[in-house]
């Protein structure tokens, strides 16, 4: 009997290993926890198109917006850990635990990183009708009438929210937060003048800036963006230590087999490193940001610590 059980166990292990080696054998679903047209969605579609060709399976983008990305993240955390349900999230993923006290998942325990896909500068945009020539004008206007300005975000707990709150703290200004379900909706309100400013992802804002519908006052990155070389960083514009990196990354349930995680990682890195995808990312103002899974998880933890400090200083809470 013992020998039979041993053989049975060996057969099951071998069968499981074979199944992992054959992965994928069916379509993959990529959950994007923001609206279509958001930077996370755009990058997910660019990368998934390349990965689908390489893997030989369709990759379906499923937008699940709301609550700063936590609705989609919760769905992935509770999904079968087999590599067929993947989360494409932004750096807001690291802020969510600090401002949502009752998350239906544990960011570290229930989810694990595969790799960041790209980093994207946010750009502080305003309506040209505001008449602000530079960032100093916006700050002066905000200080002249404290608390009367509104700023848009792609949702409470999103990377655009975090960026704005860090900027507010460093600039010493007060402004009211107006969260939206995603970037497109926030951009529409800023264009219409209903909100004063928005730290919009470069990928989404760039076409509108080039068309003159929005005015770019500064970028959030530590260095200027090649996409808008004449626009200063917030640091250069006089707000020290206000830079912020928006990243978009691939995440899966924590119990996903290591072999499947490695395959996802290798295919994602191959995609963002290809000349075609790199060119498409560059057109969006984005840069590839590949990391090994262990390094990505360590990075997420460090981002969570930094986000928690900002959230505490700014008294951020889910709205």
C-alpha positions in Angstrom: 0.0 0.0 0.0 2.8 2.4 0.9 4.4 1.8 -2.5 1.2 2.4 -4.3 0.7 5.7 -2.4 4.2 6.7 -3.2 3.7 6.0 -6.9 0.4 7.8 -6.9 2.0 10.9 -5.3 4.8 10.8 -7.8 2.3 10.5 -10.7 0.3 13.5 -9.4 3.5 15.6 -9.0 4.7 14.7 -12.5 1.3 15.4 -13.9 1.3 18.8 -12.2 4.7 19.6 -13.5 3.7 18.6 -17.0 0.7 20.8 -16.8 2.8 23.8 -15.7 5.3 23.1 -18.5 2.5 23.1 -21.0 1.1 26.4 -19.8 -0.7 28.2 -21.4 -3.2 25.9 -23.0 -6.1 28.4 -23.0 -6.8 32.1 -23.2 -5.4 34.4 -20.4 -7.4 37.1 -18.8 -5.6 40.4 -17.8 -7.6 42.3 -15.3 -7.0 46.1 -15.5 -8.5 47.8 -12.4 -9.0 51.1 -14.2 -11.1 52.3 -17.1 -10.3 51.8 -20.8 -8.0 54.6 -22.0 -6.1 54.9 -18.7 -2.3 54.5 -18.8 -2.5 51.1 -17.1 -5.0 50.0 -19.7 -3.0 51.3 -22.7 0.2 49.6 -21.5 -1.6 46.4 -20.8 -2.9 46.3 -24.3 0.4 47.1 -25.9 2.2 44.4 -23.9 -0.5 41.8 -24.1 -0.6 42.0 -27.9 3.1 41.1 -28.1 2.8 38.4 -25.4 -0.2 36.8 -27.1 1.7 36.3 -30.3 4.6 34.7 -28.4 2.5 32.5 -26.1 0.2 31.4 -28.9 -2.9 32.1 -26.8 -5.4 35.0 -26.8 -5.0 37.5 -23.9 -8.3 39.2 -23.0 -8.3 42.6 -21.3 -11.0 42.9 -18.6 -11.4 46.4 -17.2 -12.7 46.3 -13.5 -12.4 50.0 -12.4 -13.3 51.4 -9.0 -12.0 52.1 -5.5 -8.5 53.0 -6.6 -7.9 49.7 -8.3 -8.9 47.5 -5.3 -11.9 46.0 -6.9 -9.9 44.4 -9.7 -7.0 43.5 -7.4 -9.4 41.7 -5.0 -10.8 39.7 -7.9 -7.3 38.5 -8.9 -6.3 37.8 -5.3 -9.3 35.5 -5.0 -8.9 33.8 -8.4 -7.4 30.4 -9.2 -3.6 30.7 -9.0 -3.0 29.0 -12.3 -1.6 31.9 -14.4 -4.8 32.4 -16.4 -5.9 35.5 -14.4 -3.3 38.3 -14.2 -3.5 41.7 -12.7 -2.0 44.8 -14.5 -1.9 47.4 -11.8 -0.1 50.8 -11.2 1.9 52.1 -8.3 -1.3 53.0 -6.6 -1.2 49.3 -5.6 1.3 50.2 -2.9 -0.8 53.1 -1.6 -4.1 51.2 -1.2 -3.2 49.4 2.1 -2.5 52.7 3.7 -5.9 54.3 2.9 -8.3 51.4 2.7 -8.3 49.8 6.2 -10.6 47.0 5.3 -9.2 45.6 2.0 -10.6 42.2 1.1 -7.1 40.9 0.4 -3.6 41.3 1.8 -1.3 43.1 -0.7 1.8 41.1 0.4 0.3 37.7 1.4 -2.3 37.2 -1.3 -0.6 38.7 -4.4 2.9 38.5 -5.8 4.8 40.5 -8.4 5.9 39.2 -11.8 7.6 42.3 -13.2 7.0 46.0 -13.6 6.3 46.7 -17.3 7.0 50.4 -17.6 7.5 53.6 -15.8 5.5 56.7 -16.9 5.9 60.3 -15.9 2.8 62.0 -14.7 2.4 65.5 -16.1 0.6 68.3 -14.2 -2.0 69.6 -16.7 -4.4 72.5 -16.5 -6.8 74.1 -18.9 -5.2 76.9 -21.0 -8.1 79.1 -19.9 -6.6 79.3 -16.4 -3.9 81.6 -17.7 -1.1 80.1 -15.6 2.2 80.3 -17.4 4.1 78.0 -15.1 4.0 76.0 -11.9 4.8 79.0 -9.8 1.6 80.7 -11.0 -0.5 77.7 -9.9 1.1 77.6 -6.5 0.7 81.4 -6.0 -3.0 81.1 -7.0 -3.5 78.2 -4.5 -1.8 80.1 -1.7 -3.8 83.2 -2.4 -7.1 81.3 -1.8 -6.3 78.2 0.4 -8.6 75.3 -0.1 -10.5 76.7 -3.0 -8.8 74.7 -5.7 -9.9 71.3 -6.9 -7.6 68.7 -8.3 -8.7 65.6 -10.2 -7.4 62.0 -9.8 -8.1 58.6 -11.4 -9.5 57.5 -8.1 -8.8 57.5 -4.4 -5.6 55.5 -3.8 -4.5 55.7 -7.4 -1.0 56.7 -8.4 -2.3 60.0 -9.7 -3.8 60.7 -6.3 -0.6 59.8 -4.5 1.4 62.0 -6.8 -0.9 65.0 -6.2 -0.8 64.5 -2.4 3.0 64.4 -2.4 3.1 67.5 -4.5 0.7 69.3 -2.2 2.8 68.5 0.9 6.0 69.6 -0.7 4.5 72.8 -2.2 2.7 73.7 1.0 -0.7 74.2 -0.7 -4.2 73.1 0.0 -6.6 71.8 -2.6 -9.7 69.6 -2.6 -9.5 66.1 -4.1 -12.0 65.1 -6.8 -11.7 61.3 -7.6 -12.9 59.8 -10.8 -13.2 56.2 -12.0 -10.3 56.7 -14.4 -7.9 59.0 -16.2 -10.2 59.8 -19.2 -13.0 61.1 -17.0 -10.6 63.2 -15.0 -9.0 64.7 -18.1 -12.5 65.7 -19.4 -13.2 67.7 -16.3 -9.9 69.5 -16.4 -10.4 70.4 -20.0 -13.8 71.7 -19.2 -12.4 73.8 -16.4 -14.5 72.1 -13.7 -11.3 71.0 -11.9 -8.1 73.1 -11.7 -5.3 70.6 -12.2 -4.5 66.9 -12.6 -1.3 64.9 -12.4 -2.2 62.9 -15.5 -0.1 59.9 -16.9 1.9 61.1 -19.8 0.5 58.4 -22.1 -3.0 59.8 -21.7 -2.3 63.5 -21.5 0.3 63.9 -24.3 -2.1 63.9 -27.3 -4.2 66.5 -25.5 -1.2 68.7 -24.7 0.0 68.5 -28.3 -3.5 69.5 -29.5 -3.5 72.5 -27.2 -6.5 71.3 -25.2 -4.4 71.1 -22.1 -1.3 73.0 -20.8 1.6 71.1 -19.2 3.2 72.9 -16.3 5.6 70.2 -15.0 6.4 66.5 -15.0 6.6 64.4 -11.9 9.7 62.4 -12.9 13.2 63.1 -11.5 14.4 63.9 -15.0 12.6 65.7 -17.8 10.6 63.5 -20.2 11.9 63.2 -23.8 8.2 63.4 -24.8 8.0 67.0 -23.4 11.6 68.1 -23.2 10.7 71.8 -22.7 8.5 71.1 -19.6 10.4 71.2 -16.3 10.2 68.7 -13.5 8.4 69.7 -10.4 11.8 69.7 -8.6 13.2 72.0 -11.2 10.1 74.3 -11.0 10.9 74.9 -7.3 9.1 72.2 -5.4 12.0 70.2 -3.9 11.7 66.4 -3.3 8.3 66.3 -5.1 9.2 63.7 -7.8 7.1 60.6 -8.1 7.4 57.5 -10.3 4.3 56.0 -11.7 4.9 52.3 -12.7 2.6 49.8 -14.3 3.3 46.1 -13.4 2.1 42.5 -13.7 0.9 40.8 -10.5 -0.6 37.3 -9.9 -2.1 35.4 -7.0 0.6 34.5 -4.5 0.1 30.7 -4.9 0.7 30.7 -8.6 3.4 28.0 -9.4 6.9 29.4 -9.7 7.3 27.9 -13.2 4.3 29.8 -14.4 5.5 33.0 -12.8 8.8 32.6 -14.5 7.2 32.0 -17.9 5.0 35.1 -17.4 8.0 37.1 -16.4 10.2 36.0 -19.3 7.4 36.7 -21.8 6.6 40.1 -20.4 10.3 41.1 -20.3 10.7 39.9 -23.9 7.7 41.9 -24.9 8.8 45.2 -23.3 12.4 44.7 -24.6 11.3 44.2 -28.2 12.0 47.1 -30.6 8.3 47.4 -31.6 7.0 47.6 -28.0 9.8 49.9 -26.9 8.9 52.3 -29.7 5.2 52.2 -28.8 6.0 52.8 -25.2 8.4 55.7 -26.1 5.5 57.3 -28.1 3.5 57.2 -24.8 6.4 58.8 -22.8 7.0 55.4 -21.1 10.2 53.5 -20.4 10.5 49.7 -20.0 11.1 48.8 -16.3 11.8 45.0 -16.1 12.7 43.4 -12.8 13.0 39.9 -11.4 9.9 38.8 -9.4 11.8 38.9 -6.0 13.2 42.3 -6.8 9.7 43.6 -7.8 8.2 42.3 -4.5 10.9 44.0 -2.5 10.2 47.2 -4.5 6.5 47.0 -3.8 7.2 46.7 -0.1 9.4 49.7 -0.1 6.8 51.6 -2.1 4.2 50.6 0.5 6.4 52.0 3.3 6.9 55.3 1.5 3.2 55.6 0.6 2.2 55.0 4.2 4.3 57.9 5.3 2.7 60.2 2.7 -0.8 58.9 3.6 -0.2 59.6 7.3 1.3 63.1 6.7 -1.6 64.1 4.4 -4.3 62.3 6.5 -5.4 60.4 3.5 -8.5 58.2 3.8 -10.7 56.4 1.3 -13.6 58.5 0.1 
